[in-house]
Amino acid sequence: MGADGEVKKVVAMGLDDKIDNKAEELGGKVKEDVGKKTDDEDLEAEGKADQTAANLKQAGEKVKDAFKS
């Protein structure tokens, strides 16, 4: 495989990671909101933790992107 194929594979993997991280963040937001509405503090905390984890992963992706440029 040539360099173009390798670049496309890396870009696709990075995009997949970004989509997964955003989905995790949104899922965490939903959990947090449901926890608030149902007075389920554990679910609310789990949602916040999911959002934090997703945000950290997104920050890591941004750092990787900065070094690719």
Jmol script that loads the backbone (N, CA, C; Angstrom):
load data "model"
ATOM      1  N   MET A   1       0.858  -1.184   0.000  1.00  0.00           N
ATOM      2  CA  MET A   1       0.000   0.000   0.000  1.00  0.00           C
ATOM      3  C   MET A   1       0.898   1.240   0.000  1.00  0.00           C
ATOM      4  N   GLY A   2       0.538   2.225  -0.766  1.00  0.00           N
ATOM      5  CA  GLY A   2       1.324   3.442  -0.861  1.00  0.00           C
ATOM      6  C   GLY A   2       1.054   4.391   0.281  1.00  0.00           C
ATOM      7  N   ALA A   3       1.748   5.494   0.262  1.00  0.00           N
ATOM      8  CA  ALA A   3       1.611   6.488   1.323  1.00  0.00           C
ATOM      9  C   ALA A   3       0.200   7.064   1.388  1.00  0.00           C
ATOM     10  N   ASP A   4      -0.442   7.237   0.229  1.00  0.00           N
ATOM     11  CA  ASP A   4      -1.802   7.781   0.215  1.00  0.00           C
ATOM     12  C   ASP A   4      -2.761   6.881   0.977  1.00  0.00           C
ATOM     13  N   GLY A   5      -2.658   5.587   0.786  1.00  0.00           N
ATOM     14  CA  GLY A   5      -3.518   4.635   1.484  1.00  0.00           C
ATOM     15  C   GLY A   5      -3.289   4.666   2.978  1.00  0.00           C
ATOM     16  N   GLU A   6      -2.033   4.806   3.378  1.00  0.00           N
ATOM     17  CA  GLU A   6      -1.705   4.863   4.801  1.00  0.00           C
ATOM     18  C   GLU A   6      -2.260   6.136   5.433  1.00  0.00           C
ATOM     19  N   VAL A   7      -2.166   7.247   4.739  1.00  0.00           N
ATOM     20  CA  VAL A   7      -2.686   8.518   5.248  1.00  0.00           C
ATOM     21  C   VAL A   7      -4.196   8.432   5.410  1.00  0.00           C
ATOM     22  N   LYS A   8      -4.884   7.872   4.406  1.00  0.00           N
ATOM     23  CA  LYS A   8      -6.339   7.744   4.477  1.00  0.00           C
ATOM     24  C   LYS A   8      -6.739   6.859   5.649  1.00  0.00           C
ATOM     25  N   LYS A   9      -5.983   5.787   5.911  1.00  0.00           N
ATOM     26  CA  LYS A   9      -6.285   4.886   7.014  1.00  0.00           C
ATOM     27  C   LYS A   9      -6.129   5.625   8.346  1.00  0.00           C
ATOM     28  N   VAL A  10      -5.077   6.404   8.505  1.00  0.00           N
ATOM     29  CA  VAL A  10      -4.847   7.160   9.738  1.00  0.00           C
ATOM     30  C   VAL A  10      -5.937   8.200   9.939  1.00  0.00           C
ATOM     31  N   VAL A  11      -6.312   8.901   8.872  1.00  0.00           N
ATOM     32  CA  VAL A  11      -7.363   9.912   8.958  1.00  0.00           C
ATOM     33  C   VAL A  11      -8.684   9.265   9.335  1.00  0.00           C
ATOM     34  N   ALA A  12      -8.991   8.124   8.714  1.00  0.00           N
ATOM     35  CA  ALA A  12     -10.238   7.425   9.020  1.00  0.00           C
ATOM     36  C   ALA A  12     -10.250   6.954  10.459  1.00  0.00           C
ATOM     37  N   MET A  13      -9.125   6.444  10.951  1.00  0.00           N
ATOM     38  CA  MET A  13      -9.059   5.994  12.340  1.00  0.00           C
ATOM     39  C   MET A  13      -9.256   7.177  13.281  1.00  0.00           C
ATOM     40  N   GLY A  14      -8.640   8.296  12.965  1.00  0.00           N
ATOM     41  CA  GLY A  14      -8.798   9.487  13.795  1.00  0.00           C
ATOM     42  C   GLY A  14     -10.235   9.969  13.806  1.00  0.00           C
ATOM     43  N   LEU A  15     -10.890   9.925  12.660  1.00  0.00           N
ATOM     44  CA  LEU A  15     -12.279  10.350  12.567  1.00  0.00           C
ATOM     45  C   LEU A  15     -13.175   9.403  13.364  1.00  0.00           C
ATOM     46  N   ASP A  16     -12.907   8.096  13.249  1.00  0.00           N
ATOM     47  CA  ASP A  16     -13.673   7.116  14.024  1.00  0.00           C
ATOM     48  C   ASP A  16     -13.542   7.386  15.522  1.00  0.00           C
ATOM     49  N   ASP A  17     -12.328   7.678  15.965  1.00  0.00           N
ATOM     50  CA  ASP A  17     -12.100   7.972  17.384  1.00  0.00           C
ATOM     51  C   ASP A  17     -12.878   9.212  17.817  1.00  0.00           C
ATOM     52  N   LYS A  18     -12.865  10.229  16.976  1.00  0.00           N
ATOM     53  CA  LYS A  18     -13.571  11.470  17.311  1.00  0.00           C
ATOM     54  C   LYS A  18     -15.075  11.237  17.399  1.00  0.00           C
ATOM     55  N   ILE A  19     -15.603  10.425  16.482  1.00  0.00           N
ATOM     56  CA  ILE A  19     -17.037  10.111  16.509  1.00  0.00           C
ATOM     57  C   ILE A  19     -17.372   9.313  17.766  1.00  0.00           C
ATOM     58  N   ASP A  20     -16.545   8.327  18.089  1.00  0.00           N
ATOM     59  CA  ASP A  20     -16.771   7.528  19.298  1.00  0.00           C
ATOM     60  C   ASP A  20     -16.726   8.395  20.550  1.00  0.00           C
ATOM     61  N   ASN A  21     -15.775   9.305  20.599  1.00  0.00           N
ATOM     62  CA  ASN A  21     -15.646  10.176  21.772  1.00  0.00           C
ATOM     63  C   ASN A  21     -16.857  11.098  21.908  1.00  0.00           C
ATOM     64  N   LYS A  22     -17.330  11.620  20.792  1.00  0.00           N
ATOM     65  CA  LYS A  22     -18.497  12.509  20.828  1.00  0.00           C
ATOM     66  C   LYS A  22     -19.729  11.728  21.261  1.00  0.00           C
ATOM     67  N   ALA A  23     -19.864  10.495  20.767  1.00  0.00           N
ATOM     68  CA  ALA A  23     -20.995   9.653  21.161  1.00  0.00           C
ATOM     69  C   ALA A  23     -20.949   9.360  22.658  1.00  0.00           C
ATOM     70  N   GLU A  24     -19.752   9.098  23.177  1.00  0.00           N
ATOM     71  CA  GLU A  24     -19.603   8.852  24.615  1.00  0.00           C
ATOM     72  C   GLU A  24     -19.985  10.102  25.417  1.00  0.00           C
ATOM     73  N   GLU A  25     -19.571  11.259  24.924  1.00  0.00           N
ATOM     74  CA  GLU A  25     -19.906  12.513  25.600  1.00  0.00           C
ATOM     75  C   GLU A  25     -21.422  12.733  25.624  1.00  0.00           C
ATOM     76  N   LEU A  26     -22.053  12.525  24.479  1.00  0.00           N
ATOM     77  CA  LEU A  26     -23.503  12.719  24.401  1.00  0.00           C
ATOM     78  C   LEU A  26     -24.248  11.696  25.261  1.00  0.00           C
ATOM     79  N   GLY A  27     -23.767  10.455  25.272  1.00  0.00           N
ATOM     80  CA  GLY A  27     -24.370   9.435  26.124  1.00  0.00           C
ATOM     81  C   GLY A  27     -24.257   9.805  27.589  1.00  0.00           C
ATOM     82  N   GLY A  28     -23.130  10.366  27.957  1.00  0.00           N
ATOM     83  CA  GLY A  28     -22.935  10.823  29.334  1.00  0.00           C
ATOM     84  C   GLY A  28     -23.880  11.958  29.686  1.00  0.00           C
ATOM     85  N   LYS A  29     -24.103  12.840  28.739  1.00  0.00           N
ATOM     86  CA  LYS A  29     -25.032  13.957  28.960  1.00  0.00           C
ATOM     87  C   LYS A  29     -26.444  13.430  29.192  1.00  0.00           C
ATOM     88  N   VAL A  30     -26.835  12.436  28.391  1.00  0.00           N
ATOM     89  CA  VAL A  30     -28.165  11.839  28.555  1.00  0.00           C
ATOM     90  C   VAL A  30     -28.279  11.192  29.936  1.00  0.00           C
ATOM     91  N   LYS A  31     -27.261  10.417  30.323  1.00  0.00           N
ATOM     92  CA  LYS A  31     -27.281   9.777  31.646  1.00  0.00           C
ATOM     93  C   LYS A  31     -27.396  10.820  32.753  1.00  0.00           C
ATOM     94  N   GLU A  32     -26.619  11.890  32.627  1.00  0.00           N
ATOM     95  CA  GLU A  32     -26.655  12.946  33.634  1.00  0.00           C
ATOM     96  C   GLU A  32     -28.053  13.551  33.726  1.00  0.00           C
ATOM     97  N   ASP A  33     -28.642  13.863  32.582  1.00  0.00           N
ATOM     98  CA  ASP A  33     -29.976  14.476  32.566  1.00  0.00           C
ATOM     99  C   ASP A  33     -31.036  13.536  33.143  1.00  0.00           C
ATOM    100  N   VAL A  34     -30.977  12.251  32.768  1.00  0.00           N
ATOM    101  CA  VAL A  34     -31.935  11.276  33.299  1.00  0.00           C
ATOM    102  C   VAL A  34     -31.742  11.135  34.806  1.00  0.00           C
ATOM    103  N   GLY A  35     -30.493  11.105  35.238  1.00  0.00           N
ATOM    104  CA  GLY A  35     -30.204  11.023  36.672  1.00  0.00           C
ATOM    105  C   GLY A  35     -30.764  12.203  37.435  1.00  0.00           C
ATOM    106  N   LYS A  36     -30.637  13.391  36.866  1.00  0.00           N
ATOM    107  CA  LYS A  36     -31.186  14.590  37.514  1.00  0.00           C
ATOM    108  C   LYS A  36     -32.707  14.520  37.605  1.00  0.00           C
ATOM    109  N   LYS A  37     -33.339  14.112  36.503  1.00  0.00           N
ATOM    110  CA  LYS A  37     -34.802  14.088  36.455  1.00  0.00           C
ATOM    111  C   LYS A  37     -35.406  13.000  37.342  1.00  0.00           C
ATOM    112  N   THR A  38     -34.655  11.920  37.576  1.00  0.00           N
ATOM    113  CA  THR A  38     -35.165  10.812  38.377  1.00  0.00           C
ATOM    114  C   THR A  38     -34.564  10.786  39.779  1.00  0.00           C
ATOM    115  N   ASP A  39     -33.819  11.827  40.120  1.00  0.00           N
ATOM    116  CA  ASP A  39     -33.138  11.909  41.422  1.00  0.00           C
ATOM    117  C   ASP A  39     -32.231  10.706  41.676  1.00  0.00           C
ATOM    118  N   ASP A  40     -31.602  10.205  40.616  1.00  0.00           N
ATOM    119  CA  ASP A  40     -30.660   9.088  40.719  1.00  0.00           C
ATOM    120  C   ASP A  40     -29.247   9.669  40.688  1.00  0.00           C
ATOM    121  N   GLU A  41     -28.700   9.896  41.867  1.00  0.00           N
ATOM    122  CA  GLU A  41     -27.387  10.543  41.962  1.00  0.00           C
ATOM    123  C   GLU A  41     -26.281   9.687  41.346  1.00  0.00           C
ATOM    124  N   ASP A  42     -26.410   8.360  41.460  1.00  0.00           N
ATOM    125  CA  ASP A  42     -25.391   7.475  40.884  1.00  0.00           C
ATOM    126  C   ASP A  42     -25.368   7.590  39.362  1.00  0.00           C
ATOM    127  N   LEU A  43     -26.531   7.590  38.746  1.00  0.00           N
ATOM    128  CA  LEU A  43     -26.616   7.715  37.289  1.00  0.00           C
ATOM    129  C   LEU A  43     -26.113   9.083  36.839  1.00  0.00           C
ATOM    130  N   GLU A  44     -26.464  10.104  37.585  1.00  0.00           N
ATOM    131  CA  GLU A  44     -25.991  11.455  37.271  1.00  0.00           C
ATOM    132  C   GLU A  44     -24.462  11.517  37.333  1.00  0.00           C
ATOM    133  N   ALA A  45     -23.889  10.931  38.377  1.00  0.00           N
ATOM    134  CA  ALA A  45     -22.431  10.919  38.526  1.00  0.00           C
ATOM    135  C   ALA A  45     -21.770  10.104  37.416  1.00  0.00           C
ATOM    136  N   GLU A  46     -22.395   8.991  37.050  1.00  0.00           N
ATOM    137  CA  GLU A  46     -21.862   8.167  35.970  1.00  0.00           C
ATOM    138  C   GLU A  46     -21.862   8.946  34.660  1.00  0.00           C
ATOM    139  N   GLY A  47     -22.926   9.706  34.431  1.00  0.00           N
ATOM    140  CA  GLY A  47     -23.002  10.530  33.233  1.00  0.00           C
ATOM    141  C   GLY A  47     -21.918  11.590  33.197  1.00  0.00           C
ATOM    142  N   LYS A  48     -21.685  12.218  34.325  1.00  0.00           N
ATOM    143  CA  LYS A  48     -20.621  13.230  34.396  1.00  0.00           C
ATOM    144  C   LYS A  48     -19.256  12.598  34.160  1.00  0.00           C
ATOM    145  N   ALA A  49     -19.054  11.392  34.720  1.00  0.00           N
ATOM    146  CA  ALA A  49     -17.781  10.694  34.531  1.00  0.00           C
ATOM    147  C   ALA A  49     -17.581  10.320  33.064  1.00  0.00           C
ATOM    148  N   ASP A  50     -18.640   9.871  32.409  1.00  0.00           N
ATOM    149  CA  ASP A  50     -18.553   9.543  30.982  1.00  0.00           C
ATOM    150  C   ASP A  50     -18.176  10.774  30.165  1.00  0.00           C
ATOM    151  N   GLN A  51     -18.768  11.900  30.502  1.00  0.00           N
ATOM    152  CA  GLN A  51     -18.466  13.138  29.774  1.00  0.00           C
ATOM    153  C   GLN A  51     -17.020  13.552  29.990  1.00  0.00           C
ATOM    154  N   THR A  52     -16.546  13.429  31.220  1.00  0.00           N
ATOM    155  CA  THR A  52     -15.164  13.782  31.525  1.00  0.00           C
ATOM    156  C   THR A  52     -14.190  12.899  30.758  1.00  0.00           C
ATOM    157  N   ALA A  53     -14.463  11.594  30.743  1.00  0.00           N
ATOM    158  CA  ALA A  53     -13.598  10.664  30.010  1.00  0.00           C
ATOM    159  C   ALA A  53     -13.580  11.008  28.521  1.00  0.00           C
ATOM    160  N   ALA A  54     -14.738  11.293  27.966  1.00  0.00           N
ATOM    161  CA  ALA A  54     -14.817  11.638  26.549  1.00  0.00           C
ATOM    162  C   ALA A  54     -14.067  12.933  26.263  1.00  0.00           C
ATOM    163  N   ASN A  55     -14.193  13.901  27.143  1.00  0.00           N
ATOM    164  CA  ASN A  55     -13.497  15.175  26.942  1.00  0.00           C
ATOM    165  C   ASN A  55     -11.983  14.999  27.001  1.00  0.00           C
ATOM    166  N   LEU A  56     -11.511  14.126  27.895  1.00  0.00           N
ATOM    167  CA  LEU A  56     -10.073  13.862  27.966  1.00  0.00           C
ATOM    168  C   LEU A  56      -9.587  13.183  26.689  1.00  0.00           C
ATOM    169  N   LYS A  57     -10.377  12.249  26.178  1.00  0.00           N
ATOM    170  CA  LYS A  57     -10.010  11.587  24.932  1.00  0.00           C
ATOM    171  C   LYS A  57      -9.992  12.586  23.775  1.00  0.00           C
ATOM    172  N   GLN A  58     -10.957  13.502  23.758  1.00  0.00           N
ATOM    173  CA  GLN A  58     -11.006  14.517  22.710  1.00  0.00           C
ATOM    174  C   GLN A  58      -9.791  15.425  22.796  1.00  0.00           C
ATOM    175  N   ALA A  59      -9.366  15.750  23.999  1.00  0.00           N
ATOM    176  CA  ALA A  59      -8.173  16.580  24.172  1.00  0.00           C
ATOM    177  C   ALA A  59      -6.946  15.845  23.632  1.00  0.00           C
ATOM    178  N   GLY A  60      -6.875  14.546  23.891  1.00  0.00           N
ATOM    179  CA  GLY A  60      -5.772  13.745  23.358  1.00  0.00           C
ATOM    180  C   GLY A  60      -5.771  13.728  21.842  1.00  0.00           C
ATOM    181  N   GLU A  61      -6.950  13.636  21.247  1.00  0.00           N
ATOM    182  CA  GLU A  61      -7.054  13.675  19.785  1.00  0.00           C
ATOM    183  C   GLU A  61      -6.562  15.012  19.243  1.00  0.00           C
ATOM    184  N   LYS A  62      -6.892  16.091  19.941  1.00  0.00           N
ATOM    185  CA  LYS A  62      -6.450  17.418  19.489  1.00  0.00           C
ATOM    186  C   LYS A  62      -4.934  17.531  19.550  1.00  0.00           C
ATOM    187  N   VAL A  63      -4.334  16.948  20.589  1.00  0.00           N
ATOM    188  CA  VAL A  63      -2.872  16.963  20.689  1.00  0.00           C
ATOM    189  C   VAL A  63      -2.257  16.170  19.545  1.00  0.00           C
ATOM    190  N   LYS A  64      -2.828  14.990  19.267  1.00  0.00           N
ATOM    191  CA  LYS A  64      -2.316  14.184  18.151  1.00  0.00           C
ATOM    192  C   LYS A  64      -2.454  14.949  16.838  1.00  0.00           C
ATOM    193  N   ASP A  65      -3.593  15.624  16.652  1.00  0.00           N
ATOM    194  CA  ASP A  65      -3.806  16.399  15.427  1.00  0.00           C
ATOM    195  C   ASP A  65      -2.782  17.516  15.291  1.00  0.00           C
ATOM    196  N   ALA A  66      -2.445  18.133  16.408  1.00  0.00           N
ATOM    197  CA  ALA A  66      -1.469  19.232  16.371  1.00  0.00           C
ATOM    198  C   ALA A  66      -0.100  18.731  15.909  1.00  0.00           C
ATOM    199  N   PHE A  67       0.258  17.516  16.289  1.00  0.00           N
ATOM    200  CA  PHE A  67       1.562  16.975  15.895  1.00  0.00           C
ATOM    201  C   PHE A  67       1.557  16.440  14.470  1.00  0.00           C
ATOM    202  N   LYS A  68       0.379  16.156  13.917  1.00  0.00           N
ATOM    203  CA  LYS A  68       0.291  15.674  12.537  1.00  0.00           C
ATOM    204  C   LYS A  68       0.520  16.816  11.560  1.00  0.00           C
ATOM    205  N   SER A  69       0.194  18.020  11.961  1.00  0.00           N
ATOM    206  CA  SER A  69       0.272  19.166  11.054  1.00  0.00           C
ATOM    207  C   SER A  69       1.685  19.598  10.807  1.00  0.00           C
TER     208      SER A  69
END
end "model"
wireframe off; spacefill off
backbone 0.3
color backbone group
